[in-house]
Amino acid sequence: MAIDLNDKTANGNTLTNNGAAEVSTSLPFAQSSTAVDLENADSDNLSAVDSVSLSVTGNLTLEGWFKFESLPSGGNRMYLLGKNGAAADRGYRFALFDNAGTNEMEISISGDGTATTVKVVTWVASVDTWYHLAVVYTAAAGTADFYVNGVAQGAQQSGLPTSIFDSTSLFHNHR
């Protein structure tokens, strides 16, 4: 059975599979019959073209189910979700980052399309385990809260811009 990438809302944000292998075993819950296997070292990704509904400039929640085959190392990032293009088209990004051997979940917000503010919380992930990861950005306060399986991680992070630049980049899970 092929994975259904069609948007179930009226927004029309149907995803495109760009090279990701579909899998149907070891999924996180009984209702799942298909998922995609994205390789961090490859350019495999799911993407949706820019649309009004993805042009979020205020409050934002990014979330998904993730199972890591490996974790980032050597100061590298594993991009999870975002709309973050080239230097003048940056918006928002949710990633897993290796900070000198310590894994961190991070959110990156740009208020002007060029400069980004990054906030992180330390989180110890394991490979071959499904996680529901989420980050909640509150624009008016410039804050972010991180969650793993519904449990808050670390303290609320403050100091983010109070609006997100309206990037024209694709919404995707890769750089």
Buried (B, 14 or more C-beta within 10 A) or exposed (E): EEBEBEBEEEEEBEBEBBEBEEEEEEBBEEEEEEBBEBBBEEEBBBBBBBEEBBBBBEEBEBBEEBBBEEBBEEEEBBBBBBBBBEEEBBBBBBBBBBEEEEBBBBBBBBBEBEEBBBBBBEBEBEEEEBBBBBBBBBBEEBBBBBBBEEEEBBEBBEEBBEBBBBBBBBBBBBE
